[in-house]
Amino acid sequence: MVERCDVLGIKVNPIMATMTALILGVGTEFTILLLMRYYEEREQGETPIAAMQTAMTKIGRAIIISGLMVVIGFGALLFATDFPLITDFGKVTVIDMALCIVSTIVVLPAIVVTFDNWREGKARQAAKIEA
């Protein structure tokens, strides 16, 4: 059964089912790379903000370049005008990858630093109560 996405006029097809695994895989990879670098910096005694700044400086460029290469590669599918299903797949994949890059570079660092600061605050309160 083929349905239409009213927002972009894109037909949903079985090829797009593979896109879910692709986007989840790439998004997970980006998240793991950034968090591993962040926790390495935290283990060296950095504050959450300083650790995230260092992690973004060291691994952020690699994530952006890797993501942009995927966007450019799948962007080539947009020129397959003789095959509308492939063109639609390219559109959706490019949009999803762009959102994946933005969420990894903008949203994830803010969430990680916020929750790490919150966790440290809770640990300090617990230490005060015990003392």
DSSP file with accessible surface (Angstrom, degrees, kcal/mol):
  #  RESIDUE AA STRUCTURE BP1 BP2  ACC     N-H-->O    O-->H-N    N-H-->O    O-->H-N    TCO  KAPPA ALPHA  PHI   PSI    X-CA   Y-CA   Z-CA
    1    1 A M              0   0  202      0, 0.0     2,-0.5     0, 0.0     0, 0.0   0.000 360.0 360.0 360.0 125.3    0.0    0.0    0.0
    2    2 A V        -     0   0   91     11,-0.0     2,-0.3     9,-0.0    11,-0.1  -0.886 360.0-175.4-104.5 128.2    1.5    3.3   -1.1
    3    3 A E  E     -A   12   0A 114      9,-0.6     9,-2.5    -2,-0.5     2,-0.4  -0.793  20.3-121.3-116.8 164.3    0.5    6.4    0.9
    4    4 A R  E     -A   11   0A 139     -2,-0.3     2,-0.7     7,-0.2     7,-0.2  -0.866   9.3-138.1-108.7 140.9    1.3   10.1    0.3
    5    5 A C  E  >> -A   10   0A  49      5,-2.6     4,-1.8    -2,-0.4     5,-0.8  -0.855  16.8-155.6 -90.7 113.5    3.0   12.4    2.7
    6    6 A D  T  45S+     0   0  151     -2,-0.7    -1,-0.1     1,-0.2    -2,-0.0   0.764  83.6  61.8 -67.2 -24.9    1.0   15.6    2.4
    7    7 A V  T  45S+     0   0  128      1,-0.2    -1,-0.2     3,-0.1    -2,-0.0   0.955 124.5  11.6 -69.0 -48.8    3.8   17.9    3.5
    8    8 A L  T  45S-     0   0   93     -3,-0.2    -2,-0.2     2,-0.1    -1,-0.2   0.435  97.5-118.0-109.9  -1.6    6.3   17.2    0.8
    9    9 A G  T  <5 +     0   0   30     -4,-1.8     2,-0.4     1,-0.2    -3,-0.2   0.849  62.1 152.1  67.1  33.6    4.2   15.2   -1.7
   10   10 A I  E   < -A    5   0A   4     -5,-0.8    -5,-2.6    78,-0.1     2,-0.4  -0.825  44.4-130.8-102.5 133.7    6.4   12.2   -1.2
   11   11 A K  E     -A    4   0A  95     -2,-0.4     2,-0.4    -7,-0.2    -7,-0.2  -0.671  20.5-131.5 -81.1 130.7    5.1    8.7   -1.7
   12   12 A V  E     +A    3   0A  74     -9,-2.5    -9,-0.6    -2,-0.4    73,-0.0  -0.704  38.8 168.6 -82.0 129.9    6.0    6.3    1.1
   13   13 A N    >   -     0   0   13     -2,-0.4     3,-1.2   -11,-0.1     4,-0.5  -0.875  50.3 -95.4-139.4 170.3    7.5    3.1   -0.3
   14   14 A P  T >> S+     0   0  111      0, 0.0     3,-1.3     0, 0.0     4,-0.6   0.800 116.2  66.4 -61.2 -28.1    9.4    0.0    0.8
   15   15 A I  H >> S+     0   0   63      1,-0.3     3,-1.1     2,-0.2     4,-0.7   0.875  93.5  61.0 -60.1 -34.1   12.8    1.6    0.0
   16   16 A M  H <> S+     0   0   17     -3,-1.2     4,-0.9     1,-0.3    -1,-0.3   0.711  88.4  71.4 -69.6 -17.6   12.2    4.1    2.8
   17   17 A A  H <> S+     0   0   69     -3,-1.3     4,-0.8    -4,-0.5     3,-0.4   0.860  95.8  52.8 -64.5 -33.3   12.0    1.3    5.3
   18   18 A T  H <X S+     0   0   89     -3,-1.1     4,-1.8    -4,-0.6    -1,-0.2   0.793  97.5  67.2 -70.7 -26.0   15.8    0.8    4.8
   19   19 A M  H  X S+     0   0   15     -4,-0.7     4,-3.0     1,-0.2     5,-0.3   0.855  91.2  61.7 -63.0 -35.3   16.3    4.5    5.5
   20   20 A T  H  X S+     0   0   82     -4,-0.9     4,-2.5    -3,-0.4     5,-0.2   0.941 106.0  45.1 -57.2 -47.1   15.2    4.0    9.1
   21   21 A A  H  X S+     0   0   70     -4,-0.8     4,-2.4     2,-0.2    -1,-0.2   0.905 113.6  51.2 -64.8 -38.9   18.1    1.7    9.8
   22   22 A L  H  X S+     0   0   54     -4,-1.8     4,-2.7     2,-0.2     5,-0.3   0.956 113.2  43.0 -62.5 -51.2   20.5    4.0    8.0
   23   23 A I  H  X S+     0   0   29     -4,-3.0     4,-2.8     1,-0.2     5,-0.3   0.911 115.0  49.5 -66.5 -41.7   19.5    7.1    9.9
   24   24 A L  H  X S+     0   0  112     -4,-2.5     4,-2.4    -5,-0.3    -1,-0.2   0.921 112.9  48.5 -62.1 -41.5   19.4    5.2   13.3
   25   25 A G  H  X S+     0   0   42     -4,-2.4     4,-2.3    -5,-0.2    -2,-0.2   0.943 115.2  42.3 -64.5 -47.0   22.8    3.8   12.6
   26   26 A V  H  X S+     0   0   18     -4,-2.7     4,-2.7     2,-0.2     5,-0.2   0.931 115.3  49.9 -68.0 -43.4   24.4    7.1   11.6
   27   27 A G  H  X S+     0   0   15     -4,-2.8     4,-2.2    -5,-0.3    -1,-0.2   0.908 111.7  48.9 -62.1 -39.3   22.7    9.0   14.4
   28   28 A T  H  X S+     0   0   74     -4,-2.4     4,-2.7    -5,-0.3     5,-0.2   0.915 110.3  51.3 -66.1 -41.3   23.9    6.4   16.9
   29   29 A E  H  X S+     0   0   94     -4,-2.3     4,-2.6     2,-0.2     5,-0.2   0.940 110.5  48.0 -61.4 -46.9   27.4    6.5   15.6
   30   30 A F  H  X S+     0   0    1     -4,-2.7     4,-2.3     1,-0.2     5,-0.2   0.920 112.8  49.1 -59.9 -43.0   27.5   10.3   15.9
   31   31 A T  H  X S+     0   0   45     -4,-2.2     4,-2.8    -5,-0.2     5,-0.2   0.934 112.0  47.8 -63.1 -45.4   26.2   10.1   19.4
   32   32 A I  H  X S+     0   0   85     -4,-2.7     4,-2.8     1,-0.2     5,-0.3   0.924 111.5  50.3 -63.2 -44.9   28.7    7.5   20.5
   33   33 A L  H  X S+     0   0   63     -4,-2.6     4,-1.8    -5,-0.2    -1,-0.2   0.937 114.5  43.5 -60.1 -46.2   31.6    9.3   19.0
   34   34 A L  H  X S+     0   0    0     -4,-2.3     4,-2.4    -5,-0.2    -2,-0.2   0.934 115.8  47.0 -67.0 -44.7   30.7   12.6   20.7
   35   35 A L  H  X S+     0   0   40     -4,-2.8     4,-2.9    -5,-0.2     5,-0.2   0.879 109.1  54.4 -67.9 -36.1   29.9   11.0   24.1
   36   36 A M  H  X S+     0   0  107     -4,-2.8     4,-1.9    -5,-0.2    -1,-0.2   0.941 112.1  44.1 -61.5 -45.2   33.1    8.9   24.2
   37   37 A R  H  X S+     0   0   64     -4,-1.8     4,-1.9    -5,-0.3    -2,-0.2   0.907 113.1  52.4 -65.8 -39.3   35.1   12.1   23.6
   38   38 A Y  H  X S+     0   0    0     -4,-2.4     4,-2.3     1,-0.2    -2,-0.2   0.942 110.2  47.0 -61.7 -47.4   33.1   14.0   26.2
   39   39 A Y  H  X S+     0   0  110     -4,-2.9     4,-2.3     1,-0.2    -1,-0.2   0.836 107.3  57.5 -68.9 -28.9   33.6   11.3   28.9
   40   40 A E  H  X S+     0   0   82     -4,-1.9     4,-0.9    -5,-0.2    -1,-0.2   0.928 109.9  44.8 -62.0 -43.5   37.3   11.1   28.1
   41   41 A E  H  <>S+     0   0   10     -4,-1.9     5,-1.7     1,-0.2     3,-0.5   0.883 111.1  52.9 -68.1 -38.3   37.5   14.8   28.9
   42   42 A R  H ><5S+     0   0   46     -4,-2.3     3,-1.8     1,-0.2    -1,-0.2   0.891 104.4  56.1 -64.4 -38.1   35.3   14.5   32.0
   43   43 A E  H 3<5S+     0   0  167     -4,-2.3    -1,-0.2     1,-0.3    -2,-0.2   0.767 100.7  59.4 -64.8 -24.4   37.6   11.7   33.3
   44   44 A Q  T 3<5S-     0   0  137     -4,-0.9    -1,-0.3    -3,-0.5    -2,-0.2   0.391 127.6 -99.4 -84.5   3.6   40.5   14.2   33.0
   45   45 A G  T < 5S+     0   0   65     -3,-1.8    -3,-0.2     1,-0.2    -2,-0.1   0.573  70.7 149.9  95.3  10.7   38.7   16.5   35.5
   46   46 A E      < -     0   0   71     -5,-1.7    -1,-0.2     1,-0.1    -2,-0.0  -0.393  49.9-110.4 -73.0 152.8   37.1   19.0   33.1
   47   47 A T     >  -     0   0   83      1,-0.1     4,-3.1    -2,-0.1     5,-0.3  -0.380  37.1-102.4 -71.7 162.6   33.9   20.7   33.9
   48   48 A P  H  > S+     0   0    3      0, 0.0     4,-2.3     0, 0.0     5,-0.2   0.919 121.9  45.5 -55.8 -43.5   30.8   19.6   31.8
   49   49 A I  H  > S+     0   0   91      2,-0.2     4,-2.5     1,-0.2     5,-0.2   0.942 115.4  45.6 -68.0 -44.9   31.0   22.8   29.7
   50   50 A A  H  > S+     0   0   21      1,-0.2     4,-2.4     2,-0.2    -1,-0.2   0.903 112.6  51.8 -64.5 -38.9   34.7   22.6   29.1
   51   51 A A  H  X S+     0   0    0     -4,-3.1     4,-2.6     1,-0.2    -1,-0.2   0.914 111.5  46.5 -64.7 -40.3   34.6   18.9   28.4
   52   52 A M  H  X S+     0   0   11     -4,-2.3     4,-2.9    -5,-0.3     5,-0.2   0.897 110.5  52.8 -70.2 -37.6   31.9   19.4   25.8
   53   53 A Q  H  X S+     0   0  124     -4,-2.5     4,-2.1     2,-0.2    -2,-0.2   0.930 112.9  44.5 -62.4 -43.0   33.7   22.3   24.2
   54   54 A T  H  X S+     0   0   36     -4,-2.4     4,-2.6     2,-0.2     5,-0.2   0.926 113.5  50.3 -66.4 -42.9   36.8   20.2   23.9
   55   55 A A  H  X>S+     0   0    0     -4,-2.6     4,-3.0     1,-0.2     5,-0.7   0.924 112.2  47.0 -61.9 -43.5   34.8   17.2   22.6
   56   56 A M  H  X5S+     0   0   44     -4,-2.9     4,-1.1     1,-0.2     5,-0.5   0.872 112.7  50.2 -67.3 -35.1   33.1   19.4   20.0
   57   57 A T  H  <5S+     0   0   79     -4,-2.1     4,-0.4    -5,-0.2    -2,-0.2   0.909 118.9  37.2 -67.0 -41.3   36.4   20.9   19.0
   58   58 A K  H  <5S+     0   0  130     -4,-2.6     4,-0.2    -5,-0.1    -2,-0.2   0.892 135.9  15.5 -80.3 -42.3   38.1   17.5   18.6
   59   59 A I  H  X5S+     0   0   36     -4,-3.0     4,-2.1    -5,-0.2    -3,-0.2   0.623 104.5  83.3-111.7 -15.1   35.3   15.4   17.1
   60   60 A G  H  X<S+     0   0    3     -4,-1.1     4,-2.6    -5,-0.7     5,-0.2   0.896  91.3  50.5 -59.9 -43.0   32.7   17.9   15.9
   61   61 A R  H  > S+     0   0  177     -5,-0.5     4,-2.8    -4,-0.4     5,-0.3   0.907 109.7  51.0 -62.7 -41.1   34.4   18.6   12.6
   62   62 A A  H  > S+     0   0   55     -4,-0.2     4,-2.5     2,-0.2     5,-0.2   0.906 110.9  48.6 -63.6 -40.1   34.6   14.9   11.8
   63   63 A I  H  X S+     0   0    2     -4,-2.1     4,-2.7     2,-0.2     5,-0.2   0.932 112.9  47.5 -65.3 -44.4   31.0   14.4   12.5
   64   64 A I  H  X S+     0   0   62     -4,-2.6     4,-2.8     2,-0.2     5,-0.2   0.945 114.7  45.3 -63.9 -46.1   30.0   17.4   10.4
   65   65 A I  H  X S+     0   0   99     -4,-2.8     4,-2.3     2,-0.2    -2,-0.2   0.930 114.2  48.7 -64.8 -44.2   32.2   16.3    7.4
   66   66 A S  H  X S+     0   0   47     -4,-2.5     4,-1.7    -5,-0.3    -1,-0.2   0.939 114.2  46.2 -61.1 -45.3   31.0   12.7    7.7
   67   67 A G  H  X S+     0   0    0     -4,-2.7     4,-2.5    -5,-0.2    -2,-0.2   0.905 111.1  51.6 -65.2 -40.6   27.4   13.7    7.8
   68   68 A L  H  X S+     0   0   78     -4,-2.8     4,-3.0    -5,-0.2    -1,-0.2   0.866 106.2  54.9 -66.6 -33.6   27.8   16.2    4.9
   69   69 A M  H  X S+     0   0  109     -4,-2.3     4,-2.6     2,-0.2    -1,-0.2   0.906 109.3  47.6 -65.2 -38.4   29.3   13.4    2.8
   70   70 A V  H  X S+     0   0   36     -4,-1.7     4,-2.8     2,-0.2     5,-0.3   0.930 112.5  49.5 -65.9 -42.9   26.3   11.3    3.4
   71   71 A V  H  X S+     0   0   27     -4,-2.5     4,-2.0     1,-0.2    -2,-0.2   0.935 113.5  45.8 -61.2 -45.4   24.0   14.2    2.6
   72   72 A I  H  X S+     0   0  109     -4,-3.0     4,-1.1     2,-0.2    -1,-0.2   0.925 112.7  51.0 -65.1 -42.1   25.9   14.9   -0.6
   73   73 A G  H >< S+     0   0   47     -4,-2.6     3,-0.6     1,-0.2     4,-0.4   0.945 116.5  38.5 -61.6 -48.4   26.0   11.2   -1.6
   74   74 A F  H >< S+     0   0   52     -4,-2.8     3,-1.1     1,-0.2     4,-0.3   0.757 105.9  68.8 -75.2 -21.9   22.3   10.7   -1.1
   75   75 A G  H >< S+     0   0   13     -4,-2.0     3,-1.6    -5,-0.3     4,-0.3   0.798  86.6  68.6 -63.7 -26.4   21.7   14.2   -2.6
   76   76 A A  G X< S+     0   0   61     -4,-1.1     3,-1.6    -3,-0.6    -1,-0.3   0.810  87.5  66.7 -62.3 -27.1   22.8   12.7   -5.9
   77   77 A L  G X  S+     0   0   49     -3,-1.1     3,-1.7    -4,-0.4    -1,-0.3   0.727  83.9  73.3 -65.9 -20.5   19.6   10.7   -5.9
   78   78 A L  G <  S+     0   0   62     -3,-1.6    -1,-0.3    -4,-0.3    -2,-0.2   0.725  91.1  57.8 -65.0 -20.4   17.7   13.9   -6.3
   79   79 A F  G <  S+     0   0  170     -3,-1.6     2,-1.7    -4,-0.3    -1,-0.3   0.411  76.1  96.8 -91.4   2.0   18.9   14.0   -9.9
   80   80 A A    X   +     0   0   28     -3,-1.7     3,-1.9     1,-0.2     7,-0.4  -0.438  45.4 158.9 -85.5  63.6   17.4   10.6  -10.8
   81   81 A T  T 3   +     0   0  109     -2,-1.7    -1,-0.2     1,-0.3    -2,-0.1   0.713  64.0  64.0 -66.5 -20.1   14.3   12.3  -12.2
   82   82 A D  T 3  S+     0   0  137      1,-0.2    -1,-0.3    -3,-0.2    -2,-0.1   0.643 102.9  52.4 -75.5 -14.6   13.4    9.2  -14.3
   83   83 A F    <>  -     0   0  132     -3,-1.9     4,-2.3     1,-0.1     3,-0.4  -0.805  65.6-177.9-123.6  88.3   12.8    7.3  -11.1
   84   84 A P  H  > S+     0   0   86      0, 0.0     4,-2.7     0, 0.0     5,-0.2   0.840  82.2  56.2 -60.0 -33.5   10.5    9.2   -8.8
   85   85 A L  H  > S+     0   0   84      2,-0.2     4,-2.2     1,-0.2     5,-0.1   0.916 110.1  45.3 -64.7 -40.4   10.7    6.6   -5.9
   86   86 A I  H  > S+     0   0   51     -3,-0.4     4,-2.5     2,-0.2    -1,-0.2   0.903 112.3  51.7 -68.5 -40.1   14.5    6.9   -5.8
   87   87 A T  H  X S+     0   0   16     -4,-2.3     4,-2.4    -7,-0.4    -2,-0.2   0.925 110.6  48.0 -62.0 -44.2   14.2   10.7   -6.0
   88   88 A D  H  X S+     0   0   16     -4,-2.7     4,-2.5     2,-0.2     5,-0.2   0.902 110.2  52.5 -63.1 -40.7   11.7   10.7   -3.0
   89   89 A F  H  X S+     0   0   22     -4,-2.2     4,-2.5    -5,-0.2     5,-0.2   0.924 109.5  49.7 -59.7 -43.5   14.1    8.4   -1.1
   90   90 A G  H  X S+     0   0    0     -4,-2.5     4,-2.6     2,-0.2     5,-0.2   0.919 110.1  50.7 -61.5 -43.6   16.9   10.8   -1.7
   91   91 A K  H  X S+     0   0   85     -4,-2.4     4,-2.4     1,-0.2    -2,-0.2   0.948 113.6  43.4 -58.9 -51.5   14.8   13.8   -0.5
   92   92 A V  H  X S+     0   0   25     -4,-2.5     4,-2.8     1,-0.2     5,-0.2   0.906 114.5  50.0 -65.6 -39.6   13.8   12.1    2.7
   93   93 A T  H  X S+     0   0    0     -4,-2.5     4,-2.7    -5,-0.2     5,-0.2   0.921 110.6  49.4 -66.0 -42.4   17.3   10.8    3.4
   94   94 A V  H  X S+     0   0   30     -4,-2.6     4,-2.3    -5,-0.2    -2,-0.2   0.935 113.3  46.9 -61.7 -45.0   18.9   14.2    2.8
   95   95 A I  H  X S+     0   0   72     -4,-2.4     4,-2.3    -5,-0.2    -2,-0.2   0.943 114.0  47.7 -63.2 -45.6   16.4   15.8    5.2
   96   96 A D  H  X S+     0   0   49     -4,-2.8     4,-2.2     1,-0.2    -2,-0.2   0.902 112.3  48.6 -63.5 -41.6   16.8   13.2    7.8
   97   97 A M  H  X S+     0   0    0     -4,-2.7     4,-2.5     2,-0.2    -1,-0.2   0.903 109.8  52.0 -66.8 -39.1   20.6   13.3    7.7
   98   98 A A  H  X S+     0   0   43     -4,-2.3     4,-2.4    -5,-0.2    -2,-0.2   0.932 111.7  46.7 -61.7 -43.0   20.6   17.1    7.9
   99   99 A L  H  X S+     0   0  108     -4,-2.3     4,-2.7     1,-0.2    -1,-0.2   0.870 109.8  54.6 -65.9 -35.0   18.4   16.8   11.0
  100  100 A C  H  X S+     0   0   11     -4,-2.2     4,-2.1     2,-0.2    -2,-0.2   0.918 109.5  47.0 -63.9 -43.0   20.6   14.1   12.4
  101  101 A I  H  X S+     0   0   17     -4,-2.5     4,-2.5     2,-0.2     5,-0.3   0.942 113.4  48.2 -63.8 -46.5   23.7   16.4   12.1
  102  102 A V  H  X>S+     0   0   79     -4,-2.4     4,-2.9     1,-0.2     5,-0.9   0.920 111.8  49.3 -62.2 -43.0   21.9   19.3   13.6
  103  103 A S  I  <>S+     0   0   50     -4,-2.7     5,-3.2     1,-0.2    -1,-0.2   0.893 113.5  46.6 -66.9 -35.0   20.6   17.2   16.6
  104  104 A T  I  <5S+     0   0    3     -4,-2.1    -1,-0.2    -5,-0.2    -2,-0.2   0.894 120.8  36.7 -72.1 -37.8   24.1   15.8   17.2
  105  105 A I  I  <5S+     0   0   37     -4,-2.5    -2,-0.2    -5,-0.2    -3,-0.2   0.808 134.2  18.5 -87.2 -29.8   25.9   19.2   17.0
  106  106 A V  I  X5S+     0   0   92     -4,-2.9     4,-1.0    -5,-0.3    -3,-0.2   0.852 128.5  34.4-108.2 -52.2   23.2   21.4   18.6
  107  107 A V  I  ><S+     0   0   70     -5,-0.9     4,-2.4     2,-0.2     5,-0.2   0.944 112.7  53.5 -78.4 -49.1   20.7   19.4   20.7
  108  108 A L  H  ><S+     0   0   31     -5,-3.2     4,-2.9     1,-0.2     5,-0.3   0.918 107.8  49.5 -57.6 -48.3   22.9   16.6   22.1
  109  109 A P  H  > S+     0   0   14      0, 0.0     4,-2.6     0, 0.0     5,-0.3   0.919 111.6  49.8 -59.4 -40.1   25.6   18.8   23.7
  110  110 A A  H  X S+     0   0   55     -4,-1.0     4,-2.2     1,-0.2    -2,-0.2   0.928 113.7  45.2 -63.8 -42.8   23.0   21.0   25.4
  111  111 A I  H  X S+     0   0   81     -4,-2.4     4,-2.6     2,-0.2     5,-0.3   0.936 114.0  48.5 -66.0 -45.4   21.2   18.0   26.8
  112  112 A V  H  X S+     0   0   19     -4,-2.9     4,-2.4    -5,-0.2     5,-0.2   0.942 114.2  44.7 -62.7 -47.5   24.3   16.2   28.0
  113  113 A V  H  X S+     0   0   19     -4,-2.6     4,-2.6    -5,-0.3     5,-0.2   0.923 113.3  51.4 -65.5 -41.0   25.8   19.3   29.7
  114  114 A T  H  X S+     0   0   88     -4,-2.2     4,-2.2    -5,-0.3    -2,-0.2   0.945 114.5  41.7 -61.1 -48.3   22.5   20.2   31.3
  115  115 A F  H  X S+     0   0  125     -4,-2.6     4,-2.7     2,-0.2    -1,-0.2   0.852 113.4  53.0 -71.4 -31.8   22.0   16.7   32.8
  116  116 A D  H  X S+     0   0    7     -4,-2.4     4,-2.4    -5,-0.3    -1,-0.2   0.918 110.7  47.2 -68.6 -41.0   25.6   16.4   33.8
  117  117 A N  H  X S+     0   0   65     -4,-2.6     4,-2.2    -5,-0.2    -2,-0.2   0.913 112.9  49.7 -62.8 -41.7   25.4   19.7   35.7
  118  118 A W  H  X S+     0   0  155     -4,-2.2     4,-2.3    -5,-0.2    -2,-0.2   0.924 110.5  49.9 -62.2 -43.3   22.1   18.5   37.3
  119  119 A R  H  X S+     0   0  135     -4,-2.7     4,-2.2     1,-0.2    -2,-0.2   0.910 110.6  49.6 -63.8 -40.9   23.7   15.2   38.3
  120  120 A E  H  X S+     0   0   50     -4,-2.4     4,-2.4     2,-0.2    -1,-0.2   0.894 109.4  52.2 -64.2 -40.2   26.7   17.0   39.8
  121  121 A G  H  X S+     0   0   21     -4,-2.2     4,-2.2     2,-0.2    -2,-0.2   0.912 109.8  48.7 -62.2 -41.1   24.4   19.3   41.8
  122  122 A K  H  X S+     0   0  105     -4,-2.3     4,-2.3     1,-0.2    -2,-0.2   0.899 110.6  51.0 -64.7 -39.5   22.5   16.2   43.1
  123  123 A A  H  X S+     0   0   61     -4,-2.2     4,-2.2     2,-0.2    -2,-0.2   0.899 109.8  49.9 -66.0 -39.1   25.8   14.6   44.1
  124  124 A R  H  X S+     0   0  146     -4,-2.4     4,-2.2     2,-0.2    -2,-0.2   0.901 110.6  49.8 -65.0 -40.0   26.9   17.8   46.0
  125  125 A Q  H  X S+     0   0  115     -4,-2.2     4,-2.1     2,-0.2    -2,-0.2   0.915 110.8  49.5 -64.8 -41.5   23.5   17.9   47.8
  126  126 A A  H  X S+     0   0   45     -4,-2.3     4,-2.1     1,-0.2    -1,-0.2   0.891 110.0  51.3 -64.4 -38.0   23.9   14.3   48.8
  127  127 A A  H  X S+     0   0   57     -4,-2.2     4,-1.5     1,-0.2    -1,-0.2   0.889 109.5  50.2 -67.5 -36.5   27.4   15.0   50.1
  128  128 A K  H  < S+     0   0  165     -4,-2.2    -2,-0.2     1,-0.2    -1,-0.2   0.887 110.2  50.2 -66.2 -39.9   26.2   17.9   52.2
  129  129 A I  H  < S+     0   0  145     -4,-2.1    -2,-0.2     1,-0.2    -1,-0.2   0.910 112.0  47.3 -65.7 -40.8   23.4   15.8   53.7
  130  130 A E  H  <        0   0  167     -4,-2.1    -1,-0.2    -5,-0.2    -2,-0.2   0.797 360.0 360.0 -70.9 -28.1   25.9   13.0   54.6
  131  131 A A     <        0   0  116     -4,-1.5    -3,-0.1    -5,-0.2    -4,-0.0   0.405 360.0 360.0 -79.7 360.0   28.4   15.5   56.1
